Amino acid sequence: MFRAVTTLPLRKQTLPLLARDASNSAQQVYDVAIVGGGIVGLATARQVLLSHPNKKVVVLEKERELAMHQTGHNSGVIHTGVYYTPGSLKAKLCVEGADLAYKYCEEEGIPHKRCGKLIVAVDESEVPRLDALFERGKQNDVKDIRMIEGSEIKDIEPHCKGVKAIHCPYTGIVDWGLVARNYAKNVEQCGGVVLTNHEVNDFSYHQGAADSSLPEGSDTHVGVHCAEQESVLARRVITCAGAYSDRIAGKSGCDRNPRIVPFRGEYLILNQKRANLIKGNIYPVPDPRFPFLGVHFTPRMDGSVWLGPNAVLAFAREGYKLTDVNLKDVSEFIAFSGLRKLALRHLRFGMEEMYRGINIAAQVAILRRYIPDISVSDVTRGPTGVRAQALDEAGNLVDDFVFDSGAGQIGKHMLHVRNAPSPGATSSLAIAKMIVDKAETQWPSLLPTAAAAASSSSS
């Protein structure tokens, strides 16, 4: 169990970890470098150190603060694994991850709340899909899941309307940015290093002592090159680069696919005086005709209630506003056949999502199907997030984990996490275990399993 070494009150944990002086570690040769200071990268660094406490680990984050993007711009839900295909990694890791997340928050004193979730069928046409979803949840071993009739909905959500619903009382809420920053403190407490303002833009392969910049007798290394900082040397590199995972993977010769295409999600916020209309999470029944889940109601740890999000194509990988345009990103999206195929297949859906993003009344009309008491005057525009969606060439959303290494000698030293799909935050501790297991399999001489290490020491 970790405890944050600080005398500051808990709310102060939201302060960013600022970049250290890179000169302190310029000549350091790390065993493992983790590219990406989001929740998956930080959880992975933490797990490497838990499994291999004597290894030297560094995390490289391009922003001046940690958890600036997907980790800090999500709905803050602790999911339970209802939606995912039984037997899939997503289902397994979400169910396991929720347990680990609750345990971690309790041990670390991180505020969280098990407020539950209703998945509501608003009319009889949605009931068959709801029944199928319930069976899926049971197959996934979702804790305490139950089906309730319309009359029982009012007992849980007095203002909600529906004919039938799935109740998931194990669903909760937390500030995932706070959790990620706590992972970073764990990393530093275990002797790891977390460097912000380190934007990785290339890698190079070094054949040990043949390179005069390396200490005599060194084995092979990867040079991790940063935009405005000195390079970092590491024996092995794991990348968890989120919205840039395809570009970063390409630096070691990986195939360009799957591509990352960003979708902006725009939220509304329920006025504070009307926040009492919502007790817990309220979600729609997924419609398989559409690529995304649809709008929902999410209470937050600060007492606010978020409504949404929609899903529209962003014009930059970090395009949080409609006016955020990156020409390089846009040119890549336009040239990618997978996006064109997805857009043609769901053209009407995409146009409707864009319209609802502009017209608040249109979005409120959908929300009123669940909470009829809400009106346009009860909401204001809220924050936005960007989802790094992986697409294949056929225009399909990549719904599973994708790992890659690359070509040549450098590829043997790299492990790219190219897709760690939602719910990545909920599953972060479980995903980290999986990544480290894979790294141990790929690099047994550097990261031996516990059994291998015990066998070696006994011999």
N, C-alpha and C positions, 0 to 999 in steps of 0.2 A: 504494500500500500504506500502511496506517495502522499506527502503533505506539502503544501506550498510553504516555502521558507520566507515568511513575510509577517510583519507586525501590522500591516495595513489592513483596514476593514475590507471585507470581501468585494464590495463594489469597486475597489481600486484595482481589482484584477483585470478590469477592462482596459487598463492602460497598455499601450503597445510595447512590445519588446523592440527597442531601438537597435539599429545596426551597431555592431562592435567595430573597433578599429581593425581593419583587415590586416594591417601589418603584423598584428600579434599572431596570425596564423598563416602568413604568406608562405613559409617554408614547411609548414606542417604537412605530412603525408597521412591522409585519413584512410581508414579501412573502407568506409562506405560514405559516399556523398549522396544525399537525398536532394533532388531538385524539385522545389515546390513547397511553400510554407502554408498550404491549405490543410484541412483537417486530415486528409488521407496521408499526405506526406509527413506531417508531424506525428500522427499515430504510428506510421511505419518506422520512423526514427526511434520513437519510444520503444517499439517492440524489438527492434534490432538490439538496443541496449539492454532490454530485459532478458532477451535470449542469449546475448553475447556481451556480458558486462565489461569485458576487457577490451572491446573494440573501440576504435576512435571514429566517431560519427559526426558529420556536419550536415546541417540543413541550409540550403541556399534559396532565399526568397527574393524575388525581383522588386517587390514593393517595400516601402519604408516601414510598413506594419504587417503583421501576420493576419491571415484569414480575411483578406480584403475583398475577395470576390465571391465565388459560390458559397464558401463557408459562412461568410458574414452577410449574405444577401438571400438566405433561404427562409422558409416559413417557420423554422424552429420546432418542428414536430419530431417526436420520437415515435417512429413508425413500428408496426407490429408484424408486417409481412402478409397481409391479407391478399394483396393484388397479384402476387407473383406466381409463375408457373410452378406447381409442385415438383420438388426434386431439383429445381434450378439453384444455381449458386446464389442468385438474388434472394430467393426465399429462405434458404438456409442461413445466409449471412445476416439477413435482416432480423430473423427471429433470434439468432445468437447475439447479434449486435445490440438489440434492445435490452436484453438481460445484462450484457456487459456495460451498456451505457448507464442504466439505472444504478448498478453496483458502483461504477466509477463515480458518478455524481454524489452518491451517498457517502462514499469514503472520502471524497475530496471536499465535501461541503459545498458543492455547486448547486445553486437553487434550481429546482425543477418541480414539475407538477404532473401527476397522473390524472388528467382531466377527462380522458376517454374520448371516443369518437363514435359518431353515428354515420353509417353509409345508408342514405335514405332513397328509397324508391318513392317518387312523388305520385306515380299513377300505376295502374295495373300492367301497363306495357313494359315496365322496367322490372317487374317482379321475377320473371324467369332468369334474367341476368343476375339479379340479386341472389337468387337461390343458388345459381352456379358459383357465384363468388363466395358464398357461405361455405359451400362444399370445399372450395379451394382453400379457404382459411383453415378449415378443420384438417385438411391434408397437410397443411404447412405447420400444424401444431401451434397456431396462434393462441396465446393464453386467454382464457376466460371468454372467448368469442361466443356470442349467442344471437339468435334471431328473435326479433320482437315484432309484435303487431302494431298497427297504427295507434291504437289506444295507449300503448305503453310508451310511445315516443314522447308524449307530453310529460311523462314522469321524469324523463331525463332532460329533454329540451322543451320547456313549456311553450315556446313560441314557434316550434318547428312543425311543419305540416308534411305528412307522408302516409302511405298506406302500409308500409312495412320497412323494416330497417335492420341492419346488422349493427350490434352494439359491441364495440371493442374497448372495454374499460382500461386495458393495459396501455393504450396510447397515451402519450404525454407530450409535454412541451419543455423546452430548455433553450438557452442562448448558446447555439453551437459555436459562435465566435469565442465566447468565454471558455467553452470546453477545449477548443483548439489551442488557445493561449495557455491553458493549464497543461495540455500535453507538452507544449514547448518548455514549460517550467520543469516538468518531469525529465525531459531530455537533458536540460542543463544540470539538474540535480544528479543525474547519472553520469555526468562528465562529458556529455555531448555539447556541440556548439551550434548555435542558431544565428545565422547571418542574414540580415535584411539588406536591402539595396544591392543585391547581387543578382542581376539579371543574366542568366546563362544564355549564351548565343552560339556556342560551338563546343566541340569535343576534339581531342587529339589523343593519339595512342603513342605511348613511350615504352621502348623496349629496355627497361631497367637501366643498368649502369652505363649502357651505351649512350644514354642521354646525360651530358655533363651537369644538367640542372638538377639531377636526382642524386640522393646520397649513394655512396659506394655500396654495392651489394644489394641494392633495391631490386625487387622483382618488377614485373610490368605494371604500368599505371595508365590512368586516363587523366589527361589535362582537361579540367572543366573551366572553360573560358567565359569570363563575365564582361559585360558591356563596359563598365566604368571602374572595375576593380581588378586586382591582380588575380591571376588564375589560381585555382585550387587543384591540388593533386589528390587523387583517390585511387585505391586499388580496384574498387568496384563502384558503379553508379546506379542508383535506382531513381527513375524520374516519375514524378506524380504531378504533371504540369497542367492538368485541367484543360482549360480552353486552348492551350498551346501544345497539348500532348502530341498531336500529329506533326507539328513543325519540329518539336524537340526530337521526336523519334526519327524524323528524317535526317537529322544530323549524324546519325550513325548508320545510315544506309537502309533504313526500314522502308517498306512499301508505303506509299502516300495514303493508302486506305486502311482503316476507315478514316474519313475526314471529320473534323470537328466543325459543326455549324452552330453558331450561337442563336438562341431564341430568347427574346426579352419577355419577361413576365411582369406585368404591371398590376399592382395591388391598389385596392381602395381601402380606406380606413373608416371604420364605424365611429361616429361621433361618440365622445366619452359618455355623454348622458344616455346613449342608447346601447352602450356596451353590455348592459345587463340582459339584453335580448339573447345573448349567446353564453352558454355555460362551458361547452367543450367544442371539439372539432366536429364539423358537419361537412360531409363529403357527398358528392354525387355517385351514382352507379356508373362505372365506366362504360362508354359506348365504343365498341370495337371498330366502328366505322371511322373514328377520329384518332389522330396520332397522340393526342395528349388528354390528360384526365378531365380537365374542366375546372370551373371555379368552385371554391369551397370557403368555409368559414374557419378561421384559425385564431384562437385566443393566444395572446403573447404573455411572456413573463412580466412585462411592464404593465399589464392590465389592459392594453389596447386589443382591438380585434381587427385582423386583416381579412379582407374579402378579395378573393381571386386565387391565382392570377390568370390572365389570359396568356396566350403564347403567340408572339409575332416574331418574324425574322428580324434580328438585329443587324445593323450595318457596320458593326465592329465587334470584335471578340470581347470587348469590354464596353459594349454599347448600351449603357444604362438609360440614355435619353434618345428620343427620336432623332435629335440633331447630331448624335455621335456617329460620325462616318469615318471609316478608315478605308481609303481607296485600295490598299493592298488586300485587305480582307474581302472587300466587295468583289474585286476582280477574281479572287480565288473562288468565291461562292458561285459567281456567274459561270465560271469555266467548269464547275463540278457538275457532271451529269447526274449524280445522285440527288443533288438538291433540285435540279430542274424536274426530275421525275417525281420527287415528293411533292413539289409545288403543283404540278399538273394533276396529280392524283387527288390532292386535297385543296384545289383552288378555291372552291366555295367556302370551305371551312376557314381557310386563311383569310379570305376577304371579310368574312363575318367576324373573325377575331380582331382584325384591324379596325373594323367599324366599331366594335364594342370598346376598343381601346380609346377611340376618339369620343364616342358618345357614352357618357356615364349612365344615362337612362337605360340604354340597351343592356348594359351589364347588370344594372340593378334589377331589370325585368327578369333576368335569369335567377338572380339571388332570391327574388320574391317568391319563386316557386317553392322554396324551402322555408323562408321566413317572411310571410306575407306582410308583417308589420313594418318592414323596412321601406323607406322612401328615398328618393334622390336627395332630399335635404338632409338625410341622416349620414351621408358619406362625403368624404373628401378624397382627393387623389393622394396616394401613399407612395411607398418606396417601390423600386423595381429591382429585379434580379435578372441575371443572364445565365441560362442553362447551356452548358457545353454539351451539345447533343452530337453523338457519334452517328454518322450515316455511312452506309455502304454504297457501292456504285449503282445498285438497283433502286436506290431511294428509300431503303428500309431503315428504320431506327434500330441501331445496334443495341440490343437489350441485355447483353451479357458482358462479362469481363473480357478484355482483350489485353494480352501481354505480348511483347515483342522485344527483340534485342538488336537486330541489325546485321550488317554484313562484315566479313573480314575479322581481323583480330580484335578490333575495337568492340564488335558486337558481342564477343565472348565476355566482355567486362561490363556490359550494360543490361539493365532490365527496365523496360519502359512499361509503365501502367498506362495504357492508351485509352482505356475506358473503365471507369469505376462508377457504374450507373447509380442513379437515385434508387434507393435512399442511401447515398454514400456517407452522410453524416451519422445517421443511426447505426450503420454497419461499420463505422470506421475502425473500431477496435478489432472486430472480426476480420475485416478486410486486411488490416495490418498483419494479423497472424498468418493469413493466407499468402500475402506477399513475401513475408519472411520465410515461410515454408518453401515457397518457390525459389527464393534466393539461396536457401540452404541446399536445395537440390541442384541448382545451377552452379553454385560455387562451394562445393563441400570442403575444399581445402582452406578456404577463408572463413566460412561460416558453417562449421560442422554441427550436425544435430547433437542433442544432448547424449543420445545413445552412442554416436560415433566418438564424441569427445571422451566419454567414459571408457569406451573400448580402447582408445588410443592411450589414455593415461594408465590403464591397467596393464597394457602390454609394454 
